[in-house]
Amino acid sequence: MSFKNILYEEADGVARISINRPPLNILNAETLLELNLALTKAKDDPFIKVAVITGVGDRAFSAGVDIKDHLPDKVTSTLSVFNKVFYTMESLDKPTVASVNGVALGGGCELAAACDMIVASEKAQFGQPEITVGAIPPVAVALLPKLIGRKKAFELVLTGDAISATEAKHIGLVNRIVPPDKLDEATTELVNKLKDISPIVLRLTRMALRESLDLDFKSGLDKVTEIYLDLLMRTEDAVEGLKAFLEKRKPQWKGK
């Protein structure tokens, strides 16, 4: 599978998807279609344990969707392909990590926020400037209040202001901040931790986290318990992990 606007690399159980439209890595309709194809490829590949999304160059993760694609003659089709990217990310049964250097604005910020974790360089910036050009950021409106709380989400979406990586970490949007020259190293360090875990246990734990997010505590706890007993404890790796701990040895994961 070849792409024009992104780079797709597979190595050691990791799919690395890089938006390749420097300097700002603008997301046009063609790029969004390719992103969805790449995410689907990572989803369907049983050997992929983690997906990393990043941008080529040091100026931008992505500065968002092409303004021309927001105009009335294109916006319906644009939102259709844009939303499909996030539907695929939601259904992806493996962790996603955004590696952000430079700006992540508009659709770029939404793409990073939709990942399970974000590693950012010290010069990264995050923002939803859509309101300043008369538009709404649909994914941010639906997602940010759950991630960073109502007050800060309303501020970011209604003002269009961008925030620093430091503030993004303070409000819980970003997991780690590192110097720009350490970004790849820090991303790899996080990814390697995830790779060391049983892939099926990782998948089911991510499922439990995702499926309990929008539930009240009791319903969420019941859902997680159901996944634990009916799915996790029927896997060989769950038993292997417990036995390995008791026997003081490193577990030998089979992925089943």
C-alpha positions as CSV (number, residue, x, y, z in Angstrom):
1,M,0.0,0.0,0.0
2,S,1.5,3.3,-1.1
3,F,0.6,6.8,0.1
4,K,1.1,10.3,-1.3
5,N,0.6,12.5,1.7
6,I,1.6,10.3,4.6
7,L,4.5,7.9,5.5
8,Y,3.6,4.4,6.8
9,E,6.3,2.4,8.5
10,E,6.1,-0.9,10.3
11,A,8.8,-2.2,12.6
12,D,9.0,-4.4,15.7
13,G,5.2,-4.3,16.3
14,V,4.8,-0.6,15.8
15,A,3.0,1.2,13.0
16,R,4.3,4.8,12.6
17,I,2.0,7.1,10.6
18,S,3.6,10.4,9.7
19,I,1.7,13.2,8.0
20,N,4.0,14.2,5.2
21,R,2.9,17.6,4.0
22,P,5.6,19.9,5.5
23,P,6.0,22.6,6.6
24,L,2.5,22.6,8.3
25,N,1.2,19.2,7.4
26,I,-2.2,20.5,6.4
27,L,-5.0,17.9,6.3
28,N,-6.8,18.0,3.0
29,A,-9.4,15.4,2.0
30,E,-6.9,13.2,0.3
31,T,-4.7,13.1,3.3
32,L,-7.6,12.3,5.6
33,L,-8.5,9.4,3.3
34,E,-5.0,8.1,3.5
35,L,-4.9,8.5,7.3
36,N,-8.0,6.4,7.6
37,L,-6.5,3.7,5.3
38,A,-3.3,3.7,7.3
39,L,-5.2,3.4,10.6
40,T,-7.3,0.6,9.2
41,K,-4.1,-1.2,8.0
42,A,-2.7,-0.9,11.6
43,K,-6.0,-2.1,13.1
44,D,-6.1,-5.2,10.8
45,D,-2.5,-6.2,11.2
46,P,-2.3,-8.8,14.1
47,F,1.5,-8.1,14.4
48,I,1.0,-4.4,15.2
49,K,0.9,-3.7,19.0
50,V,1.0,0.1,19.0
51,A,0.3,2.9,16.5
52,V,2.2,6.2,16.6
53,I,1.0,9.3,14.8
54,T,3.3,12.2,14.1
55,G,4.1,14.9,11.5
56,V,7.1,15.3,9.3
57,G,9.4,18.2,10.1
58,D,9.8,20.3,13.2
59,R,7.2,23.1,12.6
60,A,4.0,21.2,12.9
61,F,2.4,18.0,13.9
62,S,-0.5,19.4,11.8
63,A,-1.9,22.9,11.5
64,G,-5.3,21.4,10.8
65,V,-7.7,20.9,7.9
66,D,-7.3,23.0,4.7
67,I,-9.5,26.1,5.1
68,K,-10.8,25.6,1.5
69,D,-12.3,22.3,2.5
70,H,-14.5,24.1,5.1
71,L,-16.4,26.1,2.4
72,P,-20.1,25.2,1.8
73,D,-19.4,23.2,-1.4
74,K,-16.9,20.9,0.3
75,V,-17.6,20.9,4.0
76,T,-20.1,18.0,4.0
77,S,-17.7,15.6,2.2
78,T,-14.8,16.9,4.3
79,L,-16.6,16.2,7.6
80,S,-17.5,12.8,6.3
81,V,-13.9,11.7,5.7
82,F,-12.7,13.6,8.8
83,N,-15.1,11.8,11.1
84,K,-14.2,8.4,9.6
85,V,-10.6,8.9,10.8
86,F,-11.9,9.2,14.4
87,Y,-14.4,6.4,14.1
88,T,-11.5,4.2,13.0
89,M,-9.3,5.4,15.9
90,E,-12.1,4.7,18.3
91,S,-12.4,1.1,17.1
92,L,-8.7,0.5,17.0
93,D,-8.0,-2.3,19.5
94,K,-4.4,-1.2,20.2
95,P,-2.9,1.9,21.9
96,T,-2.3,5.1,19.9
97,V,0.4,7.6,20.8
98,A,0.7,11.1,19.3
99,S,4.3,12.4,19.0
100,V,3.9,16.2,18.7
101,N,6.6,18.6,17.6
102,G,5.5,22.2,16.7
103,V,1.9,23.2,16.4
104,A,-1.1,20.9,16.7
105,L,-4.0,23.2,15.7
106,G,-7.6,22.6,14.6
107,G,-7.9,19.1,13.1
108,G,-4.3,18.5,14.1
109,C,-5.1,19.1,17.8
110,E,-8.2,16.9,17.5
111,L,-6.1,14.1,15.9
112,A,-3.6,14.3,18.8
113,A,-6.3,14.6,21.4
114,A,-8.0,11.5,20.1
115,C,-4.9,9.4,20.6
116,D,-4.6,7.5,23.9
117,M,-1.5,9.3,24.9
118,I,0.6,12.4,23.8
119,V,4.3,12.9,24.0
120,A,5.1,16.5,23.1
121,S,8.2,18.6,22.6
122,E,8.7,21.7,24.7
123,K,7.9,23.9,21.6
124,A,4.6,22.1,20.9
125,Q,1.4,24.2,20.9
126,F,-2.2,23.1,21.0
127,G,-5.3,24.9,20.0
128,Q,-8.8,25.0,18.3
129,P,-8.8,28.2,16.3
130,E,-11.9,27.2,14.2
131,I,-14.2,29.8,15.8
132,T,-12.0,32.6,14.6
133,V,-12.8,31.7,11.0
134,G,-16.5,31.0,11.6
135,A,-16.3,27.2,12.0
136,I,-16.9,24.6,14.7
137,P,-14.4,21.9,15.7
138,P,-16.7,18.9,15.9
139,V,-14.3,16.3,17.5
140,A,-13.0,18.9,20.0
141,V,-16.5,19.8,21.1
142,A,-17.4,16.2,21.6
143,L,-14.1,15.1,23.1
144,L,-12.3,17.9,25.0
145,P,-14.8,18.3,27.8
146,K,-14.3,14.7,28.7
147,L,-10.5,15.0,28.5
148,I,-9.7,18.3,30.2
149,G,-13.0,19.3,31.9
150,R,-15.8,21.6,30.9
151,K,-14.3,25.0,31.8
152,K,-11.0,24.6,29.9
153,A,-12.7,23.0,26.9
154,F,-15.1,25.9,26.7
155,E,-12.2,28.3,26.9
156,L,-10.2,26.7,24.2
157,V,-13.1,26.2,21.8
158,L,-14.8,29.5,22.3
159,T,-11.7,31.7,22.3
160,G,-9.6,29.9,19.7
161,D,-6.5,30.5,21.8
162,A,-3.5,28.2,21.6
163,I,-1.8,26.9,24.7
164,S,1.8,25.7,25.3
165,A,2.9,22.2,25.9
166,T,3.4,23.0,29.6
167,E,-0.2,24.2,30.0
168,A,-1.4,21.2,27.9
169,K,0.3,18.9,30.4
170,H,-1.1,20.8,33.3
171,I,-4.7,20.4,32.1
172,G,-4.2,16.7,31.3
173,L,-4.1,16.8,27.6
174,V,-0.4,15.8,27.3
175,N,1.4,13.0,29.1
176,R,5.0,13.9,28.7
177,I,7.1,17.0,27.6
178,V,10.7,16.7,26.4
179,P,13.2,18.8,24.6
180,P,12.6,18.7,20.8
181,D,15.8,16.6,20.2
182,K,14.5,14.0,22.7
183,L,11.0,13.6,21.3
184,D,11.7,10.5,19.2
185,E,13.6,8.9,22.1
186,A,10.8,9.6,24.6
187,T,8.2,8.3,22.2
188,T,10.1,5.1,21.7
189,E,10.6,4.7,25.4
190,L,6.8,4.9,26.0
191,V,6.1,2.6,23.0
192,N,8.6,0.0,24.3
193,K,6.8,-0.1,27.6
194,L,3.6,-0.9,25.9
195,K,5.2,-3.5,23.6
196,D,6.5,-5.4,26.6
197,I,2.9,-6.1,27.8
198,S,0.9,-9.0,26.4
199,P,-0.9,-7.7,23.3
200,I,-4.2,-9.3,24.2
201,V,-4.0,-8.0,27.8
202,L,-3.2,-4.6,26.4
203,R,-6.1,-4.7,24.0
204,L,-8.6,-5.8,26.6
205,T,-7.4,-3.3,29.2
206,R,-7.7,-0.5,26.6
207,M,-11.2,-1.8,25.8
208,A,-12.1,-1.6,29.5
209,L,-10.8,1.9,29.8
210,R,-12.7,3.1,26.7
211,E,-16.0,1.4,27.4
212,S,-16.2,2.6,31.0
213,L,-15.4,6.3,30.2
214,D,-18.9,7.5,29.7
215,L,-20.6,5.4,32.3
216,D,-21.4,6.2,35.9
217,F,-19.1,4.5,38.5
218,K,-21.3,1.4,39.2
219,S,-22.1,0.8,35.5
220,G,-18.4,1.3,34.6
221,L,-17.2,-1.0,37.3
222,D,-19.7,-3.7,36.2
223,K,-18.5,-3.3,32.6
224,V,-14.9,-3.6,33.5
225,T,-15.6,-6.6,35.8
226,E,-17.5,-8.3,32.9
227,I,-14.5,-7.8,30.6
228,Y,-12.1,-9.0,33.3
229,L,-14.1,-12.3,34.0
230,D,-15.6,-13.1,30.6
231,L,-12.7,-12.1,28.3
232,L,-9.4,-11.5,30.1
233,M,-9.5,-14.5,32.4
234,R,-10.2,-16.8,29.5
235,T,-6.8,-15.8,27.9
236,E,-3.6,-17.8,28.3
237,D,-1.6,-14.7,28.8
238,A,-3.6,-13.6,31.9
239,V,-2.9,-16.9,33.6
240,E,0.7,-16.8,32.4
241,G,1.3,-13.4,33.9
242,L,0.0,-14.4,37.3
243,K,2.0,-17.6,37.3
244,A,5.1,-15.8,36.2
245,F,4.8,-13.4,39.1
246,L,4.3,-16.2,41.6
247,E,7.2,-18.1,40.1
248,K,9.4,-15.0,40.1
249,R,10.2,-15.2,36.4
250,K,9.6,-13.1,33.3
251,P,6.3,-14.0,31.6
252,Q,6.3,-15.6,28.1
253,W,3.4,-13.9,26.3
254,K,1.7,-15.8,23.5
255,G,-0.8,-13.1,22.6
256,K,-3.8,-15.3,23.2
